[in-house]
Amino acid sequence: MPGGPGYELRLRDGSLVRLAPAALDPVGERARIDARDPSGRTVGRAAYARVYGLRAELSLEVDDARWHAGLPEELLAALCEVAAARGVATLLVRARPSDMRLLALLRNDFGARETSVRGHVELELATEPRRCIGRDDACARQPARHPAA
């Protein structure tokens, strides 16, 4: 997908979403990928903003109804691909310890390293392909991707 038109995919719950780059600056300092349902409503978003060198801060927003359908994994995998192609090697995240879904996703599916700092958890994950690190079901899941028309 780096810079491409995007694609549609069917999530684990059977719903269809379209992932597409929404904001890619020309020098790779920022990028955003949006997920939209068939009606065009934004149901998720993953973005990065470079902070220094090969590192960038990650933000991930997903509708609660789509979280367990696999949308966060797909958004983050797509953003990692775009980031790596634009020279970002590491994504940084600061999360609350109570954000168990995000922490589990980053630890289990993307092999994030973490440290606890003053009431927050700071995580680092490589943008290289890291799917299938923690869970067998992530390896078996191959979503149906359809190039955008």
N, CA and C of each residue as an Amber inpcrd file, in Angstrom:
protein
   447
   0.7860000  -1.2010000   0.0000000   0.0000000   0.0000000   0.0000000
   0.8340000   1.2730000   0.0000000   2.1180000   1.2850000   0.2520000
   2.8250000   2.5530000   0.3950000   2.4960000   3.5460000  -0.7120000
   1.6780000   4.5440000  -0.3450000   1.3210000   5.5840000  -1.2880000
   0.2900000   5.1710000  -2.3070000  -0.1340000   3.8970000  -2.2890000
  -1.0730000   3.3950000  -3.2750000  -2.5050000   3.7710000  -2.9580000
  -3.4280000   3.2660000  -3.7680000  -4.8230000   3.6740000  -3.6340000
  -5.5680000   3.0180000  -2.4840000  -5.0330000   1.9840000  -1.8860000
  -5.7270000   1.3000000  -0.8040000  -6.3850000   0.0190000  -1.2760000
  -7.1320000  -0.6030000  -0.3690000  -7.7850000  -1.8610000  -0.6870000
  -8.9210000  -2.1090000   0.2870000  -9.7910000  -3.0070000  -0.1030000
 -10.8880000  -3.4300000   0.7620000 -10.5240000  -4.7580000   1.3930000
 -11.0010000  -4.9630000   2.6190000 -10.7980000  -6.2610000   3.2440000
 -11.9880000  -6.6030000   4.1210000 -12.2050000  -7.8910000   4.2680000
 -13.2880000  -8.3910000   5.0990000 -12.7040000  -8.7460000   6.4600000
 -13.2870000  -8.1880000   7.5030000 -12.8140000  -8.4260000   8.8660000
 -13.3530000  -9.7470000   9.3960000 -12.8790000 -10.1470000  10.5640000
 -13.2880000 -11.4380000  11.1450000 -14.7860000 -11.5390000  11.3880000
 -15.4580000 -10.4050000  11.6260000 -16.9000000 -10.4400000  11.8650000
 -17.7130000 -10.4180000  10.5730000 -17.0180000 -10.4280000   9.4330000
 -17.6920000 -10.4260000   8.1400000 -17.9010000  -9.0430000   7.5570000
 -17.6430000  -7.9960000   8.3200000 -17.8500000  -6.6410000   7.8050000
 -16.7290000  -6.2740000   6.8350000 -17.0550000  -5.3780000   5.9390000
 -16.1110000  -4.9360000   4.9140000 -15.6390000  -3.5230000   5.2520000
 -14.3370000  -3.2830000   5.1310000 -13.7800000  -1.9450000   5.3060000
 -12.8000000  -1.6760000   4.1760000 -12.5620000  -0.4120000   3.9500000
 -11.5780000   0.0140000   2.9600000 -10.4540000   0.7390000   3.6910000
  -9.2400000   0.2640000   3.5370000  -8.0620000   0.9360000   4.0910000
  -7.4060000   1.7330000   2.9750000  -7.1090000   2.9890000   3.2700000
  -6.4830000   3.8290000   2.2480000  -5.6500000   4.9120000   2.9110000
  -4.5160000   5.2660000   2.2890000  -3.7330000   6.3830000   2.7990000
  -4.5880000   7.6500000   2.7390000  -4.5930000   8.4140000   3.8250000
  -5.3820000   9.6370000   3.8730000  -4.4840000  10.8670000   3.9200000
  -3.2900000  10.7150000   4.4440000  -2.3640000  11.8450000   4.5400000
  -0.9480000  11.2970000   4.4960000  -0.2560000  11.5690000   3.4110000
   1.1490000  11.1790000   3.2780000   1.9180000  12.4210000   2.8570000
   2.7630000  12.9350000   3.7380000   3.5260000  14.1060000   3.3220000
   4.6720000  13.6630000   2.4160000   5.1590000  14.5540000   1.5760000
   6.1420000  14.1570000   0.5600000   7.4860000  13.6800000   1.1020000
   7.8540000  14.0650000   2.3150000   9.1670000  13.6680000   2.8280000
   9.0910000  12.5780000   3.8880000   7.9130000  12.0520000   4.1750000
   7.7860000  10.9320000   5.0920000   7.7390000  11.2900000   6.5610000
   7.5300000  12.5640000   6.8820000   7.4770000  12.9670000   8.2870000
   6.1720000  12.5490000   8.9670000   5.1070000  12.4360000   8.1950000
   3.7880000  12.0700000   8.7290000   3.0650000  11.1890000   7.7180000
   2.2400000  10.3020000   8.2480000   1.3800000   9.4940000   7.3860000
   0.1600000   9.0820000   8.1930000  -0.9570000   8.8840000   7.4980000
  -2.1770000   8.4200000   8.1430000  -2.9060000   7.4830000   7.1920000
  -3.4430000   6.4090000   7.7640000  -4.2680000   5.4690000   7.0110000
  -5.6250000   5.4420000   7.6800000  -6.6670000   5.6210000   6.8850000
  -8.0310000   5.5810000   7.3940000  -8.7040000   4.2890000   6.9810000
  -9.6060000   3.8290000   7.8350000 -10.4670000   2.6880000   7.5180000
 -11.8970000   3.2210000   7.4610000 -12.5720000   2.9340000   6.3640000
 -13.9530000   3.3990000   6.1930000 -14.8640000   2.2150000   5.9070000
 -16.0700000   2.2940000   6.4530000 -17.0480000   1.2470000   6.1660000
 -17.6730000   1.5250000   4.7970000 -18.5330000   0.6360000   4.2870000
 -19.0980000   0.8330000   2.9510000 -19.8910000   2.1330000   2.7880000
 -20.3970000   2.6890000   3.8810000 -21.1350000   3.9550000   3.7820000
 -20.1950000   5.1630000   3.7460000 -18.8850000   4.9330000   3.9370000
 -17.9130000   6.0210000   3.9210000 -17.5610000   6.5640000   5.2950000
 -18.1720000   6.0230000   6.3370000 -17.8950000   6.4750000   7.6980000
 -16.5270000   5.9630000   8.1460000 -15.7220000   6.8360000   8.7460000
 -14.4180000   6.4340000   9.2660000 -14.6220000   5.6020000  10.5230000
 -14.0800000   4.3690000  10.5240000 -14.2210000   3.4550000  11.6590000
 -12.8770000   3.1630000  12.3190000 -11.8090000   3.6980000  11.7470000
 -10.4910000   3.5180000  12.3340000  -9.4660000   4.3910000  11.6430000
  -8.3660000   4.6130000  12.3540000  -7.3140000   5.4650000  11.8130000
  -6.0080000   5.1080000  12.5130000  -4.9470000   4.9840000  11.7390000
  -3.5930000   4.7940000  12.2870000  -2.7030000   5.8570000  11.6540000
  -1.8520000   6.4570000  12.4690000  -0.9960000   7.5240000  11.9620000
   0.3450000   7.5110000  12.6820000   1.3230000   8.1070000  12.0260000
   2.5930000   8.3390000  12.6960000   3.0480000   9.7600000  12.3890000
   3.8650000  10.2790000  13.3140000   4.5440000  11.5590000  13.1320000
   5.9870000  11.3540000  13.5830000   6.9220000  11.6040000  12.6800000
   8.3350000  11.3960000  13.0050000   8.7390000  12.3360000  14.1400000
   9.4660000  11.7770000  15.1050000   9.9410000  12.6020000  16.2140000
  11.4290000  12.9090000  16.0860000  12.2200000  11.9560000  15.6250000
  13.6370000  12.1870000  15.3490000  14.1970000  10.9570000  14.6460000
  15.1310000  11.1970000  13.7660000  15.8110000  10.0970000  13.0750000
  14.8520000   9.1080000  12.4470000  15.0270000   7.8450000  12.8260000
  14.2290000   6.7590000  12.2630000  13.0280000   6.4140000  13.1330000
  12.6810000   7.2770000  14.0850000  11.6240000   6.9880000  15.0560000
  10.4320000   7.9190000  14.8470000   9.2310000   7.3640000  15.0900000
   8.0110000   8.1550000  14.9400000   7.0030000   7.7430000  16.0060000
   6.1670000   8.6890000  16.3920000   5.1170000   8.4260000  17.3670000
   3.8830000   7.8830000  16.6560000   3.3250000   6.8310000  17.2140000
   2.1580000   6.1470000  16.6510000   0.8910000   6.5880000  17.3540000
  -0.1790000   6.7670000  16.5850000  -1.5110000   6.9270000  17.1670000
  -2.4420000   5.9510000  16.4510000  -3.3460000   5.3550000  17.2230000
  -4.2620000   4.3540000  16.6900000  -5.6360000   4.5750000  17.3080000
  -6.6300000   4.7710000  16.4660000  -8.0100000   4.9540000  16.9090000
  -8.8850000   3.9800000  16.1430000  -9.7000000   3.2080000  16.8750000
 -10.5950000   2.2420000  16.2420000 -11.9190000   2.2430000  16.9970000
 -13.0230000   2.2420000  16.2520000 -14.3380000   2.1260000  16.8890000
 -14.3780000   0.8710000  17.7440000 -14.9800000   0.9850000  18.9170000
 -15.0830000  -0.1690000  19.8100000 -15.6920000  -1.3770000  19.1170000
 -16.6920000  -1.1640000  18.2760000 -17.3730000  -2.2750000  17.6030000
 -16.4600000  -3.0110000  16.6300000 -15.3930000  -2.3840000  16.1770000
 -14.4890000  -3.0090000  15.1980000 -13.2060000  -3.5360000  15.8280000
 -13.0070000  -3.2620000  17.1150000 -11.7390000  -3.6360000  17.7420000
 -11.4980000  -5.1330000  17.6760000 -12.4700000  -5.9390000  18.0510000
 -12.2750000  -7.3910000  18.1020000 -12.4920000  -8.0690000  16.7530000
 -12.7790000  -7.2930000  15.7370000 -12.9660000  -7.8490000  14.3980000
 -11.6560000  -7.8970000  13.6160000 -10.5700000  -7.4110000  14.2110000
  -9.2730000  -7.4620000  13.5480000  -8.8410000  -6.1670000  12.8900000
  -9.6370000  -5.1070000  13.0110000  -9.2670000  -3.8530000  12.3620000
  -7.9880000  -3.2330000  12.9170000  -7.7620000  -3.2270000  14.2300000
  -6.5100000  -2.6280000  14.7150000  -5.2670000  -3.2970000  14.1270000
  -5.2740000  -4.6120000  14.0440000  -4.1290000  -5.3320000  13.4940000
  -3.8750000  -4.9410000  12.0490000  -4.9550000  -4.8540000  11.2670000
  -4.8110000  -4.5270000   9.8500000  -4.3360000  -3.0950000   9.6510000
  -4.8950000  -2.1570000  10.4170000  -4.4560000  -0.7670000  10.3180000
  -2.9790000  -0.6330000  10.6830000  -2.5930000  -1.2570000  11.7780000
  -1.2080000  -1.1400000  12.2250000  -0.2390000  -1.8150000  11.2480000
  -0.6080000  -2.9710000  10.7190000   0.2500000  -3.6400000   9.7300000
   0.4150000  -2.7680000   8.4830000  -0.6740000  -2.1510000   8.0350000
  -0.6060000  -1.2720000   6.8590000   0.2550000  -0.0480000   7.1500000
   0.1030000   0.5340000   8.3410000   0.9050000   1.7060000   8.6890000
   2.3850000   1.3370000   8.8030000   2.6870000   0.1830000   9.3710000
   4.0830000  -0.2660000   9.4540000   4.6960000  -0.3780000   8.0650000
   3.9300000  -0.8930000   7.1130000   4.4260000  -1.0250000   5.7430000
   4.7390000   0.3510000   5.1450000   3.8290000   1.2910000   5.3180000
   4.0370000   2.6480000   4.8100000   5.2300000   3.2930000   5.5110000
   5.2990000   3.1770000   6.8290000   6.3820000   3.7930000   7.5890000
   7.7380000   3.2380000   7.1670000   7.8360000   1.9220000   7.0500000
   9.1060000   1.3080000   6.6520000   9.5380000   1.7940000   5.2710000
   8.5940000   1.8990000   4.3500000   8.9040000   2.3620000   3.0000000
   9.3490000   3.8210000   2.9870000   9.0150000   4.5770000   4.0390000
   9.3540000   6.0020000   4.1140000  10.4890000   6.2710000   5.0930000
  11.2080000   5.2090000   5.4990000  12.4070000   5.3790000   6.3090000
  12.2060000   5.4080000   7.8120000  11.0240000   5.0470000   8.2860000
  10.7880000   4.9690000   9.7260000  11.0330000   3.5280000  10.1550000
  11.9180000   3.3220000  11.1220000  12.2580000   1.9680000  11.5710000
  11.5330000   1.5700000  12.8500000  11.1770000   2.5540000  13.6880000
  10.5880000   2.2600000  14.9910000   9.4090000   3.1800000  15.2580000
   8.3070000   2.5850000  15.7220000   7.1490000   3.3600000  16.1480000
   7.1200000   3.3830000  17.6730000   6.8010000   4.5290000  18.2390000
   6.7640000   4.7330000  19.6850000   5.3300000   4.9740000  20.1340000
   4.9770000   4.4060000  21.2810000   3.6290000   4.5610000  21.8200000
   3.7330000   4.7760000  23.3220000   2.9480000   5.6940000  23.8310000
   2.7900000   5.8640000  25.2800000   1.3330000   5.5450000  25.5780000
   1.1150000   4.5490000  26.4420000  -0.2440000   4.0860000  26.7430000
  -0.4710000   4.0380000  28.2470000  -1.7290000   4.1060000  28.6190000
  -2.0900000   3.9070000  30.0240000  -2.0520000   2.4120000  30.3200000
  -1.6490000   2.0190000  31.5170000  -1.6400000   0.5900000  31.8670000
  -3.0320000  -0.0370000  31.7680000  -4.0710000   0.7720000  31.8710000
  -5.4400000   0.2530000  31.7890000  -5.8920000  -0.0180000  30.3590000
  -5.1210000   0.4100000  29.3550000  -5.4990000   0.1900000  27.9550000
  -5.0340000  -1.2000000  27.5180000  -5.6750000  -2.1930000  28.1080000
  -5.2590000  -3.5830000  27.9190000  -5.3340000  -4.0490000  26.4640000
  -6.3480000  -3.5940000  25.7130000  -6.4630000  -4.0280000  24.3090000
  -5.2570000  -3.5710000  23.4980000  -4.8960000  -2.3020000  23.6460000
  -3.7580000  -1.7790000  22.8910000  -2.4670000  -2.4540000  23.3170000
  -2.2690000  -2.5900000  24.6160000  -1.0460000  -3.2380000  25.0990000
  -0.9420000  -4.6700000  24.5890000  -2.0410000  -5.4190000  24.6400000
  -2.0220000  -6.8070000  24.1540000  -1.7200000  -6.8610000  22.6660000
  -2.3350000  -5.9820000  21.8840000  -2.0910000  -5.9450000  20.4380000
  -0.6140000  -5.7000000  20.1510000  -0.0490000  -4.6860000  20.7750000
   1.3370000  -4.3300000  20.4900000   2.3200000  -5.3740000  20.9930000
   2.0620000  -5.9350000  22.1660000   2.9470000  -6.9670000  22.7180000
   2.8440000  -8.2720000  21.9260000   1.6300000  -8.7670000  21.7780000
   1.4220000 -10.1110000  21.2380000   1.5340000 -10.1960000  19.7250000
   0.9650000  -9.2370000  19.0140000   0.9430000  -9.3270000  17.5500000
   2.0970000  -8.6080000  16.8740000   2.7200000  -7.6580000  17.5740000
   3.7750000  -6.8730000  16.9420000   5.0890000  -6.8930000  17.7060000
   5.1870000  -7.6860000  18.7620000   6.4430000  -7.8720000  19.4770000
   7.0290000  -6.6090000  20.0810000   6.1740000  -5.6960000  20.5300000
   6.6590000  -4.4320000  21.0890000   7.4420000  -4.6610000  22.3760000
   8.4980000  -3.8750000  22.5380000   9.2540000  -3.8370000  23.7910000
   8.6740000  -2.7170000  24.6290000   8.6710000  -2.9060000  25.9530000
   8.0290000  -1.9080000  26.7940000   8.8250000  -1.5910000  28.0510000
   8.5580000  -0.3930000  28.5640000   9.0530000   0.0270000  29.8650000
   7.9310000   0.8140000  30.5360000   7.8810000   0.7490000  31.8440000
   6.8980000   1.5270000  32.6080000   7.5590000   2.7950000  33.0980000
   6.8910000   3.9170000  32.8620000   7.4330000   5.2150000  33.2430000
   6.3230000   6.0630000  33.8500000   6.4350000   6.3670000  35.1390000
   5.5230000   7.2890000  35.8250000   4.0610000   7.1310000  35.4250000
   3.5130000   5.9580000  35.6510000   2.1000000   5.7440000  35.4060000
   1.7200000   5.4640000  33.9680000   2.6870000   5.3650000  33.0760000
   2.4320000   5.0410000  31.6760000   3.3010000   3.8560000  31.2690000
   2.9160000   3.2500000  30.1730000   3.7300000   2.2100000  29.5670000
   4.2260000   2.7650000  28.2370000   5.5220000   2.7640000  28.0480000
   6.1010000   3.2090000  26.7860000   6.5270000   1.9830000  26.0000000
   6.0980000   1.9310000  24.7400000   6.3780000   0.7790000  23.8960000
   7.0800000   1.2130000  22.6260000   7.9050000   0.3220000  22.1090000
   8.5930000   0.5150000  20.8340000   8.3410000  -0.7160000  19.9880000
   7.9840000  -0.5090000  18.7220000   7.8340000  -1.6440000  17.8270000
   8.5010000  -1.3340000  16.5030000   9.1020000  -2.3520000  15.9390000
   9.7800000  -2.2190000  14.6510000   8.7390000  -2.1880000  13.5410000
   9.0240000  -1.4390000  12.4890000   8.0990000  -1.3690000  11.3610000
   8.2880000  -2.5100000  10.3740000   9.3660000  -3.2790000  10.5260000
   9.5580000  -4.4440000   9.6570000   8.4150000  -5.4240000   9.9040000
   8.1130000  -6.2950000   8.9580000   7.0050000  -7.2300000   9.1610000
   7.2090000  -8.0690000  10.4110000   6.2570000  -7.9590000  11.3420000
   6.3830000  -8.6570000  12.6160000   5.1110000  -9.4100000  12.9750000
   4.2280000  -9.6090000  12.0460000   2.9930000 -10.3280000  12.3460000
   3.3580000 -11.7440000  12.7680000   2.5000000 -12.4000000  13.4400000
   2.6420000 -13.8080000  13.8100000   3.6620000 -14.0340000  14.9150000
   3.9780000 -13.0060000  15.6860000   4.9640000 -13.1990000  16.7450000
   4.3790000 -13.9620000  17.9130000   3.2000000 -13.5680000  18.3630000
   2.6980000 -14.1350000  19.6060000   1.5640000 -15.1220000  19.4810000
   0.7450000 -15.0020000  18.4460000  -0.4610000 -15.8180000  18.4010000
  -0.5550000 -16.5780000  17.0950000  -0.9250000 -17.8420000  17.2050000
  -1.0700000 -18.6620000  16.0070000  -2.2070000 -18.1890000  15.1200000
  -3.3140000 -17.6660000  15.7250000  -4.4360000 -17.2470000  14.9030000
  -4.0720000 -16.0580000  14.0160000  -3.1170000 -15.2270000  14.4380000
  -2.6820000 -14.1200000  13.5900000  -1.9800000 -14.6490000  12.3490000
  -1.2830000 -15.7780000  12.4850000  -0.5960000 -16.3700000  11.3420000
  -1.5840000 -17.0050000  10.3700000  -2.6100000 -17.6320000  10.9150000
  -3.5710000 -18.3300000  10.0670000  -4.5030000 -17.3620000   9.3460000
  -4.6890000 -16.1820000   9.9010000  -5.6360000 -15.2200000   9.3410000
  -5.0160000 -14.5400000   8.1390000  -5.5630000 -14.7470000   7.0100000
  -5.1370000 -14.0740000   5.7980000  -6.3490000 -13.3590000   5.2240000
  -6.5510000 -12.0670000   5.5240000  -7.7450000 -11.3850000   5.0750000
  -7.8260000 -11.2960000   3.5540000  -9.0420000 -11.3000000   3.0740000
  -9.2570000 -11.1600000   1.6340000  -9.0820000  -9.6990000   1.2710000
  -8.0590000  -9.3860000   0.5110000  -7.7870000  -8.0110000   0.0970000
  -8.1490000  -7.8590000  -1.3530000  -8.8200000  -6.7840000  -1.6430000
  -9.2610000  -6.5210000  -3.0040000  -8.7360000  -5.1580000  -3.4240000
  -7.9300000  -5.0780000  -4.4770000  -7.4170000  -3.7800000  -4.9080000
  -8.5750000  -2.8230000  -5.1620000  -8.3280000  -1.5830000  -4.8080000
  -9.3670000  -0.5510000  -5.0160000  -9.5730000  -0.3210000  -6.4970000
 -10.7950000  -0.0740000  -6.8380000 -11.1120000   0.1900000  -8.2430000
 -10.8780000   1.6280000  -8.5880000
